[in-house]
Amino acid sequence: MEQHSHSNDPQAKMELELWDFIDGTIPEARSNEIAELISSNIAWRNKYHELLEAHELLLNTIDLEEPSMRFTMNVMEEIGKSKITPATQSYFNKRIIWGVAWFFILMIAGFLVYGFSQVEFTLGSGQSDIFTNVVDSKKVGNFFNNYTTAFLGITMVSGLMLLDMVLQKKRKTMAQ
């Protein structure tokens, strides 16, 4: 990033090339050209010696602390001594799960109440008994359209998944 911002500045370009020369990260042909510039051009020579001093100063003054040979073993032994905490009993709050379950139950109940309130009951053909009412199929078809069926299907699948989770958890606790 620094290299792109100073690419038009000849002083910065010279400095970057000298750093690459000192680090030995440039091709041999360019390295020979820079060595020739250092020997023939006083500005390049002065900048080279300045950067070389800074490079040597950095190498000599910065002492990297190395960990002891047993550092990894010591760390691993300390970890082994500590008690590993068991997994939490539940990653989900039970109140939230039951709240979601009651929401779905109430939504299903609401849809069923609404659906049955929209249905008109008629007497069967020639029958006078009130218990032999027949549901008008056109009204039921209007209520149970694609959206209602999709919602009920998703709700049922979600409810079954919730029930499965609860039953699996009960099985695990009983097995222990």
N, C-alpha and C positions, 0 to 999 in steps of 0.2 A: 504494500500500500504506500509506504514511504517512497519507494523507488519510483512510482508513477507520478507522484506529486512534484518530484525534483528532476524529472527527466529532461526538462528544458534548461536547467541550470547547469552550466559546464563544471562548476566547482563541486556540486553535489554528485554529478556523474563521475567525476574523477575520484571523489572520495569513496563512492560505492565500488568502483572498479579496484581501487587500492585495498579496500577491505576484502573483496573477493580474492585478490592476489595474496594477501597476507594469510587468509584462511585456506588458500589452495583449492578453491572451488570453481576455477575457471579453466577453460581448455588450454592445452599447452601452447598452442599458437598465439593465443591472446596473452598468455602469461609471458611469453618471450617479448611481445610488443611492449607490454607494460614495463618489463625489466629494462628494455632499451630506453623507454621514456624516462624512467627513474634516473638512469645514468646520464642522459643527455639534457633533460629539462629540469631546471632548478626548482620550479614550482612543484613539479611532481615529486622531486627528491625530498623537498622540505615537508610536504604533506605526508609522504611515505614514512619518513622518520618520526613525524608527530604521531601518526596512527600506530606505528610499530611500538613506540613508547607506551601509548595507551593500551595496546594489546598486551604487552609484557606486564604492565602494571596490573591489569585485570587478572592475568594468569597468576601473578605472584601474591596479590593481596587477598584474593577470594579463596578461602579454604573451605571446601565443601565438607561438611561433617558427614561421615559415613556411620551408619549404625553398626553396632558390634556384630560379630559373626553369629551370635546366638539370638539376635533380636527377634527373628521370625519365630524361633522355637519358644522364646520367653512369652511372646504375645499369644501364641497358640496354647501354651500351657495355662496362661491366665484365663483365656476364654474357656478352656476345658474345666477349670475349677468353678466357674460361675454356673449357677443353675439356669438352665434354659427355661424360659417361661412357656407354659403350655398355650396352645392356641385358645383364643377366647371362645367362650361357649357359643356365642352367636354374634355374627357380624352385623346383623340387622336388629333394630329395635323391634321387640315383639308388638309394641303398641302400634307402630307404623304398619306392620304386616296385617294385624287385625283390623286396623282402620281401612286399609285398602280392601280387605276381604269384605268388610261391612259395606263399603261403598259399592262394590260390585253386586253384592246381594240386594241392596236397596235399589240399584239401577235395574236389575232383572225384575224385581218385584214391581217397581214402578211401570216398566214396560208391559208387564202382564196385566196390571190393573188398568192401564190406559187401553191396551188392546181389547180386553173384555168389556170395557165401557163403550167402545165403539161398535161392538157387535150387536146386531139386532136379532133377537130371538123371535122366531115365528112358530106358529103351531104347525105340526105335520099335517099332511093331506088327510082330511077327514078325521083326524084324531082330536079328541077334546081333552085328553089328559095333559096337564101342564108339564109333566116330567118327560114328555116325548118331544120337547122342543128341538128344532133343528137350527143350526147356525147358518145364517145367510153367507154363502161362500164368497160372494162379491165383496162384502165388507171385510171379511177376514183377509182376502187377497190384497185389499188396499192397505191394510195395516202392516202385514208382513211383507214389505217390499225388500228390495236388495239391501238397502242400507241397514234396516232393522235386523235382517238375517245376518249380515256381516258383523254388526255390533254384538249381537247375541252369541255368535260363534266365537269371536275374540274374547268376550267375557267368559264364556264357558271354558275355553282353553286356558285362560289366565287363572281361573278358579281351580281347575284341575291341577295346574302346575303348583299353585299355592298349597293345595291339599297334599300333593306328592312331596313337597318340601317338608311339610309338617310331619307327615308319616315317616319319612326317612330319618328325620331328626329323632323322632320317638324310638325308632328301631335302633339307632345308634346308642341312645342313652340307655335303652334296655339291655343292649349287648354288653355294655360296660358294667 
